[in-house]
Amino acid sequence: MQESRLFSFIDKQSAFTLHLLEGAKLMTDICTVHNIGPVALDFYREVVLSSMHMTNFMKATENMGFYIDSEEPYFRFKVEMNSQGNMRTLLLPEEFENFPEKITGKTRLTKAFPNATPYSSIIQLNEQSSHGIVNQVLEKSYQTNTEIMIGYKDFSLMYSKLPPSNLSKKFDEVVDIPLADFIKDNEGIKEELEKIDLESGEENIIKLFTEKGFTYLGSKEIKFNCPCSKERMVANMLTLGNSDMEDVFTESNSIEVRCDYCNTVYDIHKDDLKAQ
């Protein structure tokens, strides 16, 4: 496939949804934008391929910031996403490579809607694995019965039980089984996904699930997309005080400003600020 996609399926018999993120293109784009070493790449894969499943629970026009604040060793990781499947990510310090196997610190989740007060939640992390962080967020912030697994290839699976209040409205008969049993019954799917060429097209993916009795619900593109622009950079600089502004242009009438998310460099002239 020329793009990464998030596929959604449902097992009507047991009222479970199963979501597959084929993230090869997404990870390639992130690696192109950021200077990611081999150790950092494993961390990026686990966190990005798991966190993008949160778009399954997002409402239209919703924007989300997902933060990991590690205390020892110190680093800050951020993923921004919206309900349309656009995302961007940021790591500070930029060249950080010393990712621990278990993270202690906190994760923050901020959800924002147009003309509404943002919602935030904070969850403490105590020796938590990278991809397990999102499982913990979904359990505590969303109160969902879910489990996310990362594949050896650039894909992830999310198993999710529909809430009991929704079952009678959608299905006549439901075989109520625990999440762990449903995952065990379908553990072969992950193995088969490792064997097929996920990038060859959507048909192979849809066929694999439908042949196992799942109903295909649809898919959407997940892509790296930074909305930065020269205009936004100028607007940010206008928040500086007059003395700070003068200091910025002490040596030259123009400066280069780089976006931390996508590394795009903008040439900002002093006159650009006066024109606002």
N, C-alpha and C positions, 0 to 999 in steps of 0.2 A: 504494500500500500504506500501511496505517496504522502500519507498523513497518519497520525496516531488517532485512534478512535476508542471510545468507551462504549462497549456493547452491553445491552441489558436483556436478560432473559428471565422467565418465570416458570417455576414448577407449580402448576395449578393444583396438583394432588396434595402437596404438603405446604403450599403457600409460602415458598421460599423464592426470593429473587437471587439471581447470580449475575454478577457484573464482571466483565473482562475489559481491562485496559491494555490495549496493544500499544506500547509506548516507545518503540524503537526510534521513530522519527523525532519524538519529543526529546528523548535523551540525547540524540545526535545534535539537535539544535542547542540544547543547554550546554553540551560539551564544546560546541563551536563558539558560543558566546563567552563562556567562563573558562578560566585556566584551571581545569580540573585534573588533578593527578589521580593515579590508580586507586589510592586509598580513599580519597574524597569521592571518587566515582561510586564506590559501593554505598557510601552514605547517601549520596544524591539519589541513587536508584531506589533504595529502600524507602526514603522519606517522600520523594516525589511520586513514585508509582503507587504508594499507599494513600498519600494525602489527596490525590486528585479524585479519589472515590467519594470525597465529601461533596463533590458537585452533584452527586445523585440526590442529595438531601437539600440542595439549595433551591430557593424560590426564584422566580423570574425577577430580574433587575437586582438581585442580591450580589454583593461583593464581599469577599472574605479575605482576611489575613490570618495566616497560620504561622505561629512563631515557636521556635525551640530556643530556649535560653539555658545553655549549659554553664554551670558554675566552675567545675573542675574536670577537665580543662575548660578554660573560658572560650566560648564562641557563641555567635548569634546566627541563626538560620531562619530565613523567612520565605514563605510561599504566599503569593497573592493570586487569587483566582476569582472568576465570576461565573455566573450561571450559564453563560454561553460557551464555556470551556476554554477561555483564554487564561493564561497563567504567566507569571514571571517569578524569578527566585533570586535570592540575595544571600550571600555568606559573608560574615565579618568575623575575624580578619579574612581578607580575600584569599590569601595564600595558605589558610589553615589546612593542615593535613592530619593532625594528631587526633582523629576521631576515636573516642573510646567505644568498646563493645557495648557498654551499658552507660546510659546518660542519667546524671543526677542534676536537677535544676527545676525548671518549670516549662510548661507549654501554655501559650496564650492563643485564644481564638477570638477574633473580632469579626462580627458580621455587621454589614452596613447596608441600608436601603436609602434610596433618594428621599429627602425630606423627612427622615426619621432618625431617632436617637440610636447610635450604634449599640450593639449588644456585645459584651465581652465576658469571657470566662477564663479562669486560670486553674490549671491542674498541676499539682506538684509531681515531679518525676523522681523516682528513687530506684536507681539501677535498672532503668527501663531500656530495652532494646530499641533500635532505631525505628523499624517498621511497626513495632508494638505500640509506639506512641500514639499512632492514629487509632488503633483498636481501642486504646484507653480513652481517647477523646470521644469516639463514637459512643462508647458505653456510658461515660459520665456526663458529657454535654448534650448528647442526642438521645440518651436512654434507648439505644437500639440494641438488638440481639444480633450482632454481626461478627464476622471474622475476615480479616484480609490476609492473603498469602502472596508472597512474591515469587515469581518464576525465575529459573536460571536465565532464560531469555528476558528481554525487556518487556515483561508483562506482569500483571497482578490480577488476582481474583478476589472478589468480595462476595461472601455468602451473607444473606440478610433475611431474617425471618420477619414477615409482615406482622404488624401489631394485631393482637386478637380482636380489637374493635373493628378492624377492616375486613376480617375474614368472612363474616356472615353476609356482608354486603356484596362480596365479589364471587364467592364460591359456595356451591350447594353442599359439598362434602369435602372435608379437609382431614387428612391424616396428620395428626399433631405429633411431630417427632422433635426431639431436642436438636439444637444446632450441631452439636458434636456428632450425632448420628447421621445427620444429613451430609455433613462434610465427609464422613467416613464412607458413606454410600456412593459418593461422587468423587472420591479421591483419584480415580483414574483419569478424570478430565485434565488435571494439572499435568499428568504424565504425557497425555496425548498432545497437549498444547506444546510441550517441549519438543515433540517430534515433527510437527507439521510446520510448513513455511507460513508464518503468520503474516508476512509482508506481501504474500502473493495475491491477496485480495480478500474481500469480506466474505465471499461465498464459502470458502473453506471453514471459516470460523462459525458462521451461521449453521452450516451443515453439521458440524461436529456436535453442536448443542441440540439442534432440533432432532437429530437422530437418537439422542438420549432422552427425548421426551419433553424437552424444554420448549416453551413458546417464545419466539423472538419478539421483543417489544420495540426495539429501535436502537439507534446509535447516534453519537455526536462526536465531532472532531474535538480533540484536546491539543492545544498548540501553545508554544511559547510566543507571546505577543506583548511587547512593551509599548504602552501608549505615550511614552515620553515625546517631547517635541521642543524645539527651540523656544516656542512661546511659553511653554510650561517652565523651562529653565529660567527665562527672563522673569516670569512671575514669582518664582521662588527667590530670586536675587532681590527683587523689590521689597522683600520682607526685611532686608538688612537695614540697619540704621545708616544715617548719612555718613558718619565717620567710618564705619566699616566699609561702606561702599567706596569711599575715597581710597581706603587702604588697598582694596582689591585692584584698583586701576592705577596704583602708584607708578609702576614701571612701564605700563603700556596701556593704550586705549582699548585693547581687546584682550580677552582671555579665553582659554579653552575650558569648557565645563563638560565633564564626562558623567553619563548616567551610570549609576552603580548597578542597575539591573541588567542592562544590555550592552554596556560599554560604548555606546554611541557618543561621539565627541561633537560638541557644538561650539562654534566660534561666536562668542558674545562680545559685541562692541559696546563701548560706553554709550554711544548714541542710541542703541537698541533700548536702553533703559529710559532714556529721555523721551522716546517716542510713545511710551506707555501713558 
